[in-house]
Amino acid sequence: MNLKVPGLPPKLASEAVELVQRLRGMDLKKHPSVSETIDWARALVELNARHLDRPTRDTTLSVLLKYESDLNKARREISRDDRRRAN
């Protein structure tokens, strides 16, 4: 991804790939495409993100997912996963 998105920090690139893979494993109407993933990574660079914290993820998820129902489902599942990891 670094070739397509110059300036993307390695840790952020890894976190972004992990999240996109999680989203692609969910039952969604439309999974993130390669072009949407690149657009999202570019947005993260423009926001000067260094890692994918919850506020950044939540405010930019709509770049990856186009349907409101997919956004809601992804947010629920990701939040549930975050709670599991915290315990």
PyMOL Python script that loads the backbone (N, CA, C, O; Angstrom):
from pymol import cmd

cmd.read_pdbstr("""\
ATOM      1  N   MET A   1       0.818  -1.189   0.000  1.00  0.00           N
ATOM      2  CA  MET A   1       0.000   0.000   0.000  1.00  0.00           C
ATOM      3  C   MET A   1       0.866   1.258   0.000  1.00  0.00           C
ATOM      4  O   MET A   1       0.427   2.309  -0.467  1.00  0.00           O
ATOM      5  N   ASN A   2       2.056   1.164   0.505  1.00  0.00           N
ATOM      6  CA  ASN A   2       2.935   2.336   0.556  1.00  0.00           C
ATOM      7  C   ASN A   2       3.298   2.865  -0.831  1.00  0.00           C
ATOM      8  O   ASN A   2       3.565   4.057  -0.982  1.00  0.00           O
ATOM      9  N   LEU A   3       3.313   2.008  -1.833  1.00  0.00           N
ATOM     10  CA  LEU A   3       3.609   2.472  -3.184  1.00  0.00           C
ATOM     11  C   LEU A   3       2.490   3.348  -3.733  1.00  0.00           C
ATOM     12  O   LEU A   3       2.753   4.306  -4.460  1.00  0.00           O
ATOM     13  N   LYS A   4       1.260   3.032  -3.396  1.00  0.00           N
ATOM     14  CA  LYS A   4       0.105   3.788  -3.877  1.00  0.00           C
ATOM     15  C   LYS A   4      -0.195   5.008  -3.013  1.00  0.00           C
ATOM     16  O   LYS A   4      -0.822   5.964  -3.469  1.00  0.00           O
ATOM     17  N   VAL A   5       0.263   4.967  -1.745  1.00  0.00           N
ATOM     18  CA  VAL A   5      -0.037   6.045  -0.809  1.00  0.00           C
ATOM     19  C   VAL A   5       1.261   6.487  -0.124  1.00  0.00           C
ATOM     20  O   VAL A   5       1.561   6.048   0.986  1.00  0.00           O
ATOM     21  N   PRO A   6       2.018   7.345  -0.781  1.00  0.00           N
ATOM     22  CA  PRO A   6       3.263   7.825  -0.167  1.00  0.00           C
ATOM     23  C   PRO A   6       2.969   8.553   1.140  1.00  0.00           C
ATOM     24  O   PRO A   6       1.984   9.283   1.259  1.00  0.00           O
ATOM     25  N   GLY A   7       3.833   8.341   2.100  1.00  0.00           N
ATOM     26  CA  GLY A   7       3.686   9.011   3.387  1.00  0.00           C
ATOM     27  C   GLY A   7       2.854   8.246   4.391  1.00  0.00           C
ATOM     28  O   GLY A   7       2.678   8.701   5.521  1.00  0.00           O
ATOM     29  N   LEU A   8       2.334   7.085   3.998  1.00  0.00           N
ATOM     30  CA  LEU A   8       1.545   6.271   4.920  1.00  0.00           C
ATOM     31  C   LEU A   8       2.491   5.567   5.892  1.00  0.00           C
ATOM     32  O   LEU A   8       3.298   4.736   5.476  1.00  0.00           O
ATOM     33  N   PRO A   9       2.396   5.892   7.189  1.00  0.00           N
ATOM     34  CA  PRO A   9       3.286   5.248   8.164  1.00  0.00           C
ATOM     35  C   PRO A   9       3.082   3.728   8.174  1.00  0.00           C
ATOM     36  O   PRO A   9       1.951   3.258   8.045  1.00  0.00           O
ATOM     37  N   PRO A  10       4.153   2.966   8.324  1.00  0.00           N
ATOM     38  CA  PRO A  10       4.049   1.497   8.282  1.00  0.00           C
ATOM     39  C   PRO A  10       3.043   0.921   9.273  1.00  0.00           C
ATOM     40  O   PRO A  10       2.291   0.007   8.934  1.00  0.00           O
ATOM     41  N   LYS A  11       3.027   1.453  10.500  1.00  0.00           N
ATOM     42  CA  LYS A  11       2.086   0.936  11.503  1.00  0.00           C
ATOM     43  C   LYS A  11       0.652   1.197  11.050  1.00  0.00           C
ATOM     44  O   LYS A  11      -0.206   0.324  11.180  1.00  0.00           O
ATOM     45  N   LEU A  12       0.389   2.377  10.526  1.00  0.00           N
ATOM     46  CA  LEU A  12      -0.945   2.718  10.052  1.00  0.00           C
ATOM     47  C   LEU A  12      -1.326   1.847   8.854  1.00  0.00           C
ATOM     48  O   LEU A  12      -2.472   1.411   8.745  1.00  0.00           O
ATOM     49  N   ALA A  13      -0.391   1.598   7.973  1.00  0.00           N
ATOM     50  CA  ALA A  13      -0.652   0.731   6.817  1.00  0.00           C
ATOM     51  C   ALA A  13      -1.065  -0.663   7.289  1.00  0.00           C
ATOM     52  O   ALA A  13      -2.010  -1.250   6.762  1.00  0.00           O
ATOM     53  N   SER A  14      -0.361  -1.178   8.269  1.00  0.00           N
ATOM     54  CA  SER A  14      -0.672  -2.500   8.806  1.00  0.00           C
ATOM     55  C   SER A  14      -2.056  -2.518   9.449  1.00  0.00           C
ATOM     56  O   SER A  14      -2.830  -3.451   9.239  1.00  0.00           O
ATOM     57  N   GLU A  15      -2.365  -1.492  10.227  1.00  0.00           N
ATOM     58  CA  GLU A  15      -3.681  -1.411  10.870  1.00  0.00           C
ATOM     59  C   GLU A  15      -4.792  -1.256   9.838  1.00  0.00           C
ATOM     60  O   GLU A  15      -5.872  -1.825   9.996  1.00  0.00           O
ATOM     61  N   ALA A  16      -4.534  -0.493   8.792  1.00  0.00           N
ATOM     62  CA  ALA A  16      -5.524  -0.282   7.738  1.00  0.00           C
ATOM     63  C   ALA A  16      -5.809  -1.597   7.007  1.00  0.00           C
ATOM     64  O   ALA A  16      -6.967  -1.939   6.765  1.00  0.00           O
ATOM     65  N   VAL A  17      -4.766  -2.320   6.663  1.00  0.00           N
ATOM     66  CA  VAL A  17      -4.944  -3.608   5.978  1.00  0.00           C
ATOM     67  C   VAL A  17      -5.724  -4.568   6.872  1.00  0.00           C
ATOM     68  O   VAL A  17      -6.611  -5.279   6.399  1.00  0.00           O
ATOM     69  N   GLU A  18      -5.398  -4.587   8.149  1.00  0.00           N
ATOM     70  CA  GLU A  18      -6.102  -5.471   9.084  1.00  0.00           C
ATOM     71  C   GLU A  18      -7.593  -5.125   9.138  1.00  0.00           C
ATOM     72  O   GLU A  18      -8.436  -6.022   9.108  1.00  0.00           O
ATOM     73  N   LEU A  19      -7.921  -3.840   9.216  1.00  0.00           N
ATOM     74  CA  LEU A  19      -9.327  -3.447   9.285  1.00  0.00           C
ATOM     75  C   LEU A  19     -10.058  -3.791   7.986  1.00  0.00           C
ATOM     76  O   LEU A  19     -11.180  -4.296   8.025  1.00  0.00           O
ATOM     77  N   VAL A  20      -9.446  -3.528   6.862  1.00  0.00           N
ATOM     78  CA  VAL A  20     -10.089  -3.844   5.579  1.00  0.00           C
ATOM     79  C   VAL A  20     -10.327  -5.350   5.467  1.00  0.00           C
ATOM     80  O   VAL A  20     -11.373  -5.776   4.976  1.00  0.00           O
ATOM     81  N   GLN A  21      -9.384  -6.143   5.910  1.00  0.00           N
ATOM     82  CA  GLN A  21      -9.572  -7.601   5.886  1.00  0.00           C
ATOM     83  C   GLN A  21     -10.729  -8.015   6.788  1.00  0.00           C
ATOM     84  O   GLN A  21     -11.511  -8.898   6.436  1.00  0.00           O
ATOM     85  N   ARG A  22     -10.838  -7.373   7.958  1.00  0.00           N
ATOM     86  CA  ARG A  22     -11.964  -7.660   8.856  1.00  0.00           C
ATOM     87  C   ARG A  22     -13.284  -7.303   8.173  1.00  0.00           C
ATOM     88  O   ARG A  22     -14.245  -8.070   8.230  1.00  0.00           O
ATOM     89  N   LEU A  23     -13.323  -6.141   7.529  1.00  0.00           N
ATOM     90  CA  LEU A  23     -14.543  -5.707   6.854  1.00  0.00           C
ATOM     91  C   LEU A  23     -14.913  -6.658   5.723  1.00  0.00           C
ATOM     92  O   LEU A  23     -16.090  -6.952   5.515  1.00  0.00           O
ATOM     93  N   ARG A  24     -13.932  -7.129   5.010  1.00  0.00           N
ATOM     94  CA  ARG A  24     -14.192  -8.053   3.896  1.00  0.00           C
ATOM     95  C   ARG A  24     -14.693  -9.404   4.381  1.00  0.00           C
ATOM     96  O   ARG A  24     -15.307 -10.153   3.622  1.00  0.00           O
ATOM     97  N   GLY A  25     -14.430  -9.714   5.646  1.00  0.00           N
ATOM     98  CA  GLY A  25     -14.930 -10.961   6.230  1.00  0.00           C
ATOM     99  C   GLY A  25     -16.335 -10.847   6.791  1.00  0.00           C
ATOM    100  O   GLY A  25     -16.920 -11.851   7.196  1.00  0.00           O
ATOM    101  N   MET A  26     -16.885  -9.639   6.822  1.00  0.00           N
ATOM    102  CA  MET A  26     -18.230  -9.417   7.352  1.00  0.00           C
ATOM    103  C   MET A  26     -19.279  -9.606   6.259  1.00  0.00           C
ATOM    104  O   MET A  26     -18.985  -9.529   5.066  1.00  0.00           O
ATOM    105  N   ASP A  27     -20.489  -9.849   6.694  1.00  0.00           N
ATOM    106  CA  ASP A  27     -21.616  -9.993   5.776  1.00  0.00           C
ATOM    107  C   ASP A  27     -22.155  -8.600   5.453  1.00  0.00           C
ATOM    108  O   ASP A  27     -23.066  -8.112   6.122  1.00  0.00           O
ATOM    109  N   LEU A  28     -21.591  -7.966   4.431  1.00  0.00           N
ATOM    110  CA  LEU A  28     -21.959  -6.612   4.043  1.00  0.00           C
ATOM    111  C   LEU A  28     -22.529  -6.614   2.626  1.00  0.00           C
ATOM    112  O   LEU A  28     -22.270  -7.529   1.844  1.00  0.00           O
ATOM    113  N   LYS A  29     -23.306  -5.582   2.305  1.00  0.00           N
ATOM    114  CA  LYS A  29     -23.828  -5.438   0.946  1.00  0.00           C
ATOM    115  C   LYS A  29     -22.699  -5.232  -0.051  1.00  0.00           C
ATOM    116  O   LYS A  29     -22.701  -5.798  -1.144  1.00  0.00           O
ATOM    117  N   LYS A  30     -21.727  -4.402   0.353  1.00  0.00           N
ATOM    118  CA  LYS A  30     -20.603  -4.104  -0.537  1.00  0.00           C
ATOM    119  C   LYS A  30     -19.321  -3.994   0.284  1.00  0.00           C
ATOM    120  O   LYS A  30     -19.195  -3.132   1.153  1.00  0.00           O
ATOM    121  N   HIS A  31     -18.396  -4.863  -0.002  1.00  0.00           N
ATOM    122  CA  HIS A  31     -17.104  -4.829   0.691  1.00  0.00           C
ATOM    123  C   HIS A  31     -16.228  -3.722   0.111  1.00  0.00           C
ATOM    124  O   HIS A  31     -16.407  -3.326  -1.040  1.00  0.00           O
ATOM    125  N   PRO A  32     -15.281  -3.222   0.905  1.00  0.00           N
ATOM    126  CA  PRO A  32     -14.387  -2.174   0.390  1.00  0.00           C
ATOM    127  C   PRO A  32     -13.576  -2.674  -0.805  1.00  0.00           C
ATOM    128  O   PRO A  32     -12.988  -3.755  -0.764  1.00  0.00           O
ATOM    129  N   SER A  33     -13.556  -1.881  -1.851  1.00  0.00           N
ATOM    130  CA  SER A  33     -12.762  -2.217  -3.032  1.00  0.00           C
ATOM    131  C   SER A  33     -11.326  -1.737  -2.827  1.00  0.00           C
ATOM    132  O   SER A  33     -11.021  -1.053  -1.850  1.00  0.00           O
ATOM    133  N   VAL A  34     -10.465  -2.098  -3.749  1.00  0.00           N
ATOM    134  CA  VAL A  34      -9.078  -1.648  -3.695  1.00  0.00           C
ATOM    135  C   VAL A  34      -9.024  -0.123  -3.804  1.00  0.00           C
ATOM    136  O   VAL A  34      -8.290   0.525  -3.058  1.00  0.00           O
ATOM    137  N   SER A  35      -9.793   0.449  -4.726  1.00  0.00           N
ATOM    138  CA  SER A  35      -9.754   1.906  -4.904  1.00  0.00           C
ATOM    139  C   SER A  35     -10.285   2.636  -3.671  1.00  0.00           C
ATOM    140  O   SER A  35      -9.749   3.681  -3.299  1.00  0.00           O
ATOM    141  N   GLU A  36     -11.323   2.107  -3.035  1.00  0.00           N
ATOM    142  CA  GLU A  36     -11.828   2.711  -1.799  1.00  0.00           C
ATOM    143  C   GLU A  36     -10.800   2.612  -0.682  1.00  0.00           C
ATOM    144  O   GLU A  36     -10.655   3.536   0.118  1.00  0.00           O
ATOM    145  N   THR A  37     -10.095   1.504  -0.630  1.00  0.00           N
ATOM    146  CA  THR A  37      -9.061   1.322   0.382  1.00  0.00           C
ATOM    147  C   THR A  37      -7.934   2.324   0.179  1.00  0.00           C
ATOM    148  O   THR A  37      -7.436   2.901   1.146  1.00  0.00           O
ATOM    149  N   ILE A  38      -7.531   2.535  -1.056  1.00  0.00           N
ATOM    150  CA  ILE A  38      -6.474   3.516  -1.352  1.00  0.00           C
ATOM    151  C   ILE A  38      -6.957   4.926  -1.032  1.00  0.00           C
ATOM    152  O   ILE A  38      -6.212   5.719  -0.457  1.00  0.00           O
ATOM    153  N   ASP A  39      -8.194   5.244  -1.397  1.00  0.00           N
ATOM    154  CA  ASP A  39      -8.752   6.558  -1.058  1.00  0.00           C
ATOM    155  C   ASP A  39      -8.769   6.777   0.443  1.00  0.00           C
ATOM    156  O   ASP A  39      -8.446   7.866   0.919  1.00  0.00           O
ATOM    157  N   TRP A  40      -9.142   5.753   1.186  1.00  0.00           N
ATOM    158  CA  TRP A  40      -9.192   5.838   2.641  1.00  0.00           C
ATOM    159  C   TRP A  40      -7.791   6.059   3.207  1.00  0.00           C
ATOM    160  O   TRP A  40      -7.604   6.896   4.090  1.00  0.00           O
ATOM    161  N   ALA A  41      -6.808   5.313   2.706  1.00  0.00           N
ATOM    162  CA  ALA A  41      -5.433   5.469   3.173  1.00  0.00           C
ATOM    163  C   ALA A  41      -4.931   6.891   2.887  1.00  0.00           C
ATOM    164  O   ALA A  41      -4.240   7.486   3.714  1.00  0.00           O
ATOM    165  N   ARG A  42      -5.275   7.420   1.734  1.00  0.00           N
ATOM    166  CA  ARG A  42      -4.882   8.805   1.407  1.00  0.00           C
ATOM    167  C   ARG A  42      -5.541   9.795   2.358  1.00  0.00           C
ATOM    168  O   ARG A  42      -4.915  10.771   2.773  1.00  0.00           O
ATOM    169  N   ALA A  43      -6.795   9.548   2.701  1.00  0.00           N
ATOM    170  CA  ALA A  43      -7.490  10.412   3.661  1.00  0.00           C
ATOM    171  C   ALA A  43      -6.800  10.358   5.023  1.00  0.00           C
ATOM    172  O   ALA A  43      -6.658  11.384   5.687  1.00  0.00           O
ATOM    173  N   LEU A  44      -6.371   9.172   5.440  1.00  0.00           N
ATOM    174  CA  LEU A  44      -5.677   9.033   6.717  1.00  0.00           C
ATOM    175  C   LEU A  44      -4.368   9.828   6.715  1.00  0.00           C
ATOM    176  O   LEU A  44      -4.019  10.457   7.714  1.00  0.00           O
ATOM    177  N   VAL A  45      -3.652   9.798   5.597  1.00  0.00           N
ATOM    178  CA  VAL A  45      -2.411  10.572   5.472  1.00  0.00           C
ATOM    179  C   VAL A  45      -2.723  12.056   5.557  1.00  0.00           C
ATOM    180  O   VAL A  45      -2.029  12.798   6.252  1.00  0.00           O
ATOM    181  N   GLU A  46      -3.765  12.496   4.855  1.00  0.00           N
ATOM    182  CA  GLU A  46      -4.150  13.914   4.875  1.00  0.00           C
ATOM    183  C   GLU A  46      -4.538  14.369   6.277  1.00  0.00           C
ATOM    184  O   GLU A  46      -4.333  15.529   6.636  1.00  0.00           O
ATOM    185  N   LEU A  47      -5.097  13.460   7.069  1.00  0.00           N
ATOM    186  CA  LEU A  47      -5.482  13.772   8.446  1.00  0.00           C
ATOM    187  C   LEU A  47      -4.300  13.680   9.414  1.00  0.00           C
ATOM    188  O   LEU A  47      -4.451  13.900  10.616  1.00  0.00           O
ATOM    189  N   ASN A  48      -3.125  13.353   8.877  1.00  0.00           N
ATOM    190  CA  ASN A  48      -1.914  13.185   9.689  1.00  0.00           C
ATOM    191  C   ASN A  48      -2.060  12.108  10.753  1.00  0.00           C
ATOM    192  O   ASN A  48      -1.483  12.219  11.834  1.00  0.00           O
ATOM    193  N   ALA A  49      -2.825  11.071  10.453  1.00  0.00           N
ATOM    194  CA  ALA A  49      -2.992   9.960  11.385  1.00  0.00           C
ATOM    195  C   ALA A  49      -1.685   9.181  11.481  1.00  0.00           C
ATOM    196  O   ALA A  49      -1.002   8.972  10.478  1.00  0.00           O
ATOM    197  N   ARG A  50      -1.353   8.765  12.660  1.00  0.00           N
ATOM    198  CA  ARG A  50      -0.156   7.946  12.888  1.00  0.00           C
ATOM    199  C   ARG A  50      -0.525   6.501  13.205  1.00  0.00           C
ATOM    200  O   ARG A  50       0.246   5.575  12.951  1.00  0.00           O
ATOM    201  N   HIS A  51      -1.734   6.327  13.770  1.00  0.00           N
ATOM    202  CA  HIS A  51      -2.267   4.992  14.000  1.00  0.00           C
ATOM    203  C   HIS A  51      -3.776   5.081  13.926  1.00  0.00           C
ATOM    204  O   HIS A  51      -4.336   6.177  13.958  1.00  0.00           O
ATOM    205  N   LEU A  52      -4.429   3.966  13.831  1.00  0.00           N
ATOM    206  CA  LEU A  52      -5.860   3.919  13.607  1.00  0.00           C
ATOM    207  C   LEU A  52      -6.582   3.842  14.947  1.00  0.00           C
ATOM    208  O   LEU A  52      -7.015   2.770  15.371  1.00  0.00           O
ATOM    209  N   ASP A  53      -6.707   4.992  15.609  1.00  0.00           N
ATOM    210  CA  ASP A  53      -7.438   5.022  16.870  1.00  0.00           C
ATOM    211  C   ASP A  53      -8.938   5.015  16.585  1.00  0.00           C
ATOM    212  O   ASP A  53      -9.366   5.201  15.445  1.00  0.00           O
ATOM    213  N   ARG A  54      -9.714   4.804  17.612  1.00  0.00           N
ATOM    214  CA  ARG A  54     -11.152   4.670  17.437  1.00  0.00           C
ATOM    215  C   ARG A  54     -11.799   5.912  16.810  1.00  0.00           C
ATOM    216  O   ARG A  54     -12.577   5.761  15.868  1.00  0.00           O
ATOM    217  N   PRO A  55     -11.516   7.130  17.287  1.00  0.00           N
ATOM    218  CA  PRO A  55     -12.143   8.302  16.657  1.00  0.00           C
ATOM    219  C   PRO A  55     -11.810   8.435  15.168  1.00  0.00           C
ATOM    220  O   PRO A  55     -12.684   8.755  14.361  1.00  0.00           O
ATOM    221  N   THR A  56     -10.563   8.193  14.810  1.00  0.00           N
ATOM    222  CA  THR A  56     -10.172   8.278  13.395  1.00  0.00           C
ATOM    223  C   THR A  56     -10.893   7.218  12.585  1.00  0.00           C
ATOM    224  O   THR A  56     -11.426   7.501  11.512  1.00  0.00           O
ATOM    225  N   ARG A  57     -10.908   6.020  13.089  1.00  0.00           N
ATOM    226  CA  ARG A  57     -11.589   4.911  12.407  1.00  0.00           C
ATOM    227  C   ARG A  57     -13.075   5.225  12.231  1.00  0.00           C
ATOM    228  O   ARG A  57     -13.624   5.068  11.140  1.00  0.00           O
ATOM    229  N   ASP A  58     -13.715   5.666  13.303  1.00  0.00           N
ATOM    230  CA  ASP A  58     -15.162   5.905  13.248  1.00  0.00           C
ATOM    231  C   ASP A  58     -15.533   7.044  12.307  1.00  0.00           C
ATOM    232  O   ASP A  58     -16.567   6.980  11.643  1.00  0.00           O
ATOM    233  N   THR A  59     -14.710   8.078  12.241  1.00  0.00           N
ATOM    234  CA  THR A  59     -15.047   9.214  11.388  1.00  0.00           C
ATOM    235  C   THR A  59     -14.690   8.999   9.922  1.00  0.00           C
ATOM    236  O   THR A  59     -15.187   9.721   9.058  1.00  0.00           O
ATOM    237  N   THR A  60     -13.845   8.026   9.631  1.00  0.00           N
ATOM    238  CA  THR A  60     -13.423   7.801   8.243  1.00  0.00           C
ATOM    239  C   THR A  60     -13.982   6.519   7.635  1.00  0.00           C
ATOM    240  O   THR A  60     -13.761   6.249   6.455  1.00  0.00           O
ATOM    241  N   LEU A  61     -14.689   5.743   8.410  1.00  0.00           N
ATOM    242  CA  LEU A  61     -15.199   4.453   7.934  1.00  0.00           C
ATOM    243  C   LEU A  61     -16.118   4.609   6.721  1.00  0.00           C
ATOM    244  O   LEU A  61     -16.228   3.696   5.903  1.00  0.00           O
ATOM    245  N   SER A  62     -16.770   5.753   6.608  1.00  0.00           N
ATOM    246  CA  SER A  62     -17.688   5.963   5.476  1.00  0.00           C
ATOM    247  C   SER A  62     -16.950   6.090   4.142  1.00  0.00           C
ATOM    248  O   SER A  62     -17.579   6.008   3.087  1.00  0.00           O
ATOM    249  N   VAL A  63     -15.657   6.283   4.167  1.00  0.00           N
ATOM    250  CA  VAL A  63     -14.878   6.287   2.920  1.00  0.00           C
ATOM    251  C   VAL A  63     -14.793   4.853   2.376  1.00  0.00           C
ATOM    252  O   VAL A  63     -14.735   4.641   1.164  1.00  0.00           O
ATOM    253  N   LEU A  64     -14.787   3.887   3.282  1.00  0.00           N
ATOM    254  CA  LEU A  64     -14.689   2.479   2.886  1.00  0.00           C
ATOM    255  C   LEU A  64     -16.041   1.842   2.590  1.00  0.00           C
ATOM    256  O   LEU A  64     -16.159   1.014   1.687  1.00  0.00           O
ATOM    257  N   LEU A  65     -17.049   2.226   3.345  1.00  0.00           N
ATOM    258  CA  LEU A  65     -18.353   1.584   3.243  1.00  0.00           C
ATOM    259  C   LEU A  65     -19.389   2.584   2.759  1.00  0.00           C
ATOM    260  O   LEU A  65     -19.513   3.675   3.317  1.00  0.00           O
ATOM    261  N   LYS A  66     -20.123   2.222   1.737  1.00  0.00           N
ATOM    262  CA  LYS A  66     -21.035   3.157   1.083  1.00  0.00           C
ATOM    263  C   LYS A  66     -22.468   3.086   1.593  1.00  0.00           C
ATOM    264  O   LYS A  66     -23.211   4.059   1.467  1.00  0.00           O
ATOM    265  N   TYR A  67     -22.866   1.974   2.156  1.00  0.00           N
ATOM    266  CA  TYR A  67     -24.242   1.810   2.620  1.00  0.00           C
ATOM    267  C   TYR A  67     -24.320   2.052   4.126  1.00  0.00           C
ATOM    268  O   TYR A  67     -23.475   1.587   4.892  1.00  0.00           O
ATOM    269  N   GLU A  68     -25.345   2.783   4.529  1.00  0.00           N
ATOM    270  CA  GLU A  68     -25.546   3.081   5.951  1.00  0.00           C
ATOM    271  C   GLU A  68     -25.689   1.795   6.760  1.00  0.00           C
ATOM    272  O   GLU A  68     -25.167   1.695   7.871  1.00  0.00           O
ATOM    273  N   SER A  69     -26.388   0.824   6.210  1.00  0.00           N
ATOM    274  CA  SER A  69     -26.559  -0.448   6.923  1.00  0.00           C
ATOM    275  C   SER A  69     -25.215  -1.147   7.125  1.00  0.00           C
ATOM    276  O   SER A  69     -24.988  -1.759   8.169  1.00  0.00           O
ATOM    277  N   ASP A  70     -24.324  -1.062   6.137  1.00  0.00           N
ATOM    278  CA  ASP A  70     -22.982  -1.640   6.281  1.00  0.00           C
ATOM    279  C   ASP A  70     -22.182  -0.889   7.340  1.00  0.00           C
ATOM    280  O   ASP A  70     -21.477  -1.501   8.141  1.00  0.00           O
ATOM    281  N   LEU A  71     -22.293   0.438   7.342  1.00  0.00           N
ATOM    282  CA  LEU A  71     -21.597   1.242   8.350  1.00  0.00           C
ATOM    283  C   LEU A  71     -22.048   0.849   9.751  1.00  0.00           C
ATOM    284  O   LEU A  71     -21.224   0.625  10.637  1.00  0.00           O
ATOM    285  N   ASN A  72     -23.355   0.768   9.945  1.00  0.00           N
ATOM    286  CA  ASN A  72     -23.883   0.421  11.264  1.00  0.00           C
ATOM    287  C   ASN A  72     -23.442  -0.972  11.692  1.00  0.00           C
ATOM    288  O   ASN A  72     -23.035  -1.177  12.836  1.00  0.00           O
ATOM    289  N   LYS A  73     -23.524  -1.924  10.777  1.00  0.00           N
ATOM    290  CA  LYS A  73     -23.127  -3.296  11.096  1.00  0.00           C
ATOM    291  C   LYS A  73     -21.635  -3.364  11.430  1.00  0.00           C
ATOM    292  O   LYS A  73     -21.241  -4.008  12.402  1.00  0.00           O
ATOM    293  N   ALA A  74     -20.822  -2.707  10.634  1.00  0.00           N
ATOM    294  CA  ALA A  74     -19.376  -2.736  10.866  1.00  0.00           C
ATOM    295  C   ALA A  74     -19.031  -2.082  12.201  1.00  0.00           C
ATOM    296  O   ALA A  74     -18.218  -2.611  12.960  1.00  0.00           O
ATOM    297  N   ARG A  75     -19.641  -0.943  12.490  1.00  0.00           N
ATOM    298  CA  ARG A  75     -19.371  -0.268  13.771  1.00  0.00           C
ATOM    299  C   ARG A  75     -19.749  -1.155  14.949  1.00  0.00           C
ATOM    300  O   ARG A  75     -19.007  -1.236  15.928  1.00  0.00           O
ATOM    301  N   ARG A  76     -20.896  -1.820  14.860  1.00  0.00           N
ATOM    302  CA  ARG A  76     -21.314  -2.722  15.947  1.00  0.00           C
ATOM    303  C   ARG A  76     -20.309  -3.861  16.128  1.00  0.00           C
ATOM    304  O   ARG A  76     -19.870  -4.141  17.243  1.00  0.00           O
ATOM    305  N   GLU A  77     -19.949  -4.513  15.019  1.00  0.00           N
ATOM    306  CA  GLU A  77     -19.049  -5.665  15.116  1.00  0.00           C
ATOM    307  C   GLU A  77     -17.652  -5.252  15.574  1.00  0.00           C
ATOM    308  O   GLU A  77     -17.030  -5.956  16.370  1.00  0.00           O
ATOM    309  N   ILE A  78     -17.160  -4.137  15.086  1.00  0.00           N
ATOM    310  CA  ILE A  78     -15.833  -3.668  15.484  1.00  0.00           C
ATOM    311  C   ILE A  78     -15.825  -3.280  16.961  1.00  0.00           C
ATOM    312  O   ILE A  78     -14.881  -3.591  17.688  1.00  0.00           O
ATOM    313  N   SER A  79     -16.887  -2.595  17.400  1.00  0.00           N
ATOM    314  CA  SER A  79     -16.982  -2.216  18.818  1.00  0.00           C
ATOM    315  C   SER A  79     -17.037  -3.447  19.704  1.00  0.00           C
ATOM    316  O   SER A  79     -16.399  -3.489  20.756  1.00  0.00           O
ATOM    317  N   ARG A  80     -17.798  -4.453  19.281  1.00  0.00           N
ATOM    318  CA  ARG A  80     -17.868  -5.702  20.043  1.00  0.00           C
ATOM    319  C   ARG A  80     -16.495  -6.371  20.116  1.00  0.00           C
ATOM    320  O   ARG A  80     -16.094  -6.854  21.174  1.00  0.00           O
ATOM    321  N   ASP A  81     -15.786  -6.400  19.006  1.00  0.00           N
ATOM    322  CA  ASP A  81     -14.434  -6.974  18.978  1.00  0.00           C
ATOM    323  C   ASP A  81     -13.491  -6.182  19.878  1.00  0.00           C
ATOM    324  O   ASP A  81     -12.675  -6.772  20.585  1.00  0.00           O
ATOM    325  N   ASP A  82     -13.593  -4.845  19.860  1.00  0.00           N
ATOM    326  CA  ASP A  82     -12.756  -4.010  20.710  1.00  0.00           C
ATOM    327  C   ASP A  82     -12.989  -4.311  22.184  1.00  0.00           C
ATOM    328  O   ASP A  82     -12.042  -4.376  22.967  1.00  0.00           O
ATOM    329  N   ARG A  83     -14.262  -4.496  22.562  1.00  0.00           N
ATOM    330  CA  ARG A  83     -14.583  -4.810  23.963  1.00  0.00           C
ATOM    331  C   ARG A  83     -14.010  -6.161  24.353  1.00  0.00           C
ATOM    332  O   ARG A  83     -13.499  -6.323  25.462  1.00  0.00           O
ATOM    333  N   ARG A  84     -14.090  -7.130  23.454  1.00  0.00           N
ATOM    334  CA  ARG A  84     -13.527  -8.461  23.742  1.00  0.00           C
ATOM    335  C   ARG A  84     -12.015  -8.390  23.954  1.00  0.00           C
ATOM    336  O   ARG A  84     -11.473  -9.023  24.860  1.00  0.00           O
ATOM    337  N   ARG A  85     -11.351  -7.616  23.114  1.00  0.00           N
ATOM    338  CA  ARG A  85      -9.894  -7.492  23.221  1.00  0.00           C
ATOM    339  C   ARG A  85      -9.483  -6.792  24.517  1.00  0.00           C
ATOM    340  O   ARG A  85      -8.429  -7.084  25.083  1.00  0.00           O
ATOM    341  N   ALA A  86     -10.323  -5.867  24.980  1.00  0.00           N
ATOM    342  CA  ALA A  86     -10.016  -5.105  26.190  1.00  0.00           C
ATOM    343  C   ALA A  86     -10.171  -5.956  27.455  1.00  0.00           C
ATOM    344  O   ALA A  86      -9.559  -5.674  28.485  1.00  0.00           O
ATOM    345  N   ASN A  87     -10.998  -7.000  27.360  1.00  0.00           N
ATOM    346  CA  ASN A  87     -11.234  -7.848  28.558  1.00  0.00           C
ATOM    347  C   ASN A  87     -10.315  -8.997  28.633  1.00  0.00           C
ATOM    348  O   ASN A  87     -10.392  -9.788  29.573  1.00  0.00           O
TER     349      ASN A  87
END
""", "prot")
cmd.dss("prot")
cmd.show_as("cartoon", "prot")
cmd.util.cbc("prot")
cmd.orient("prot")
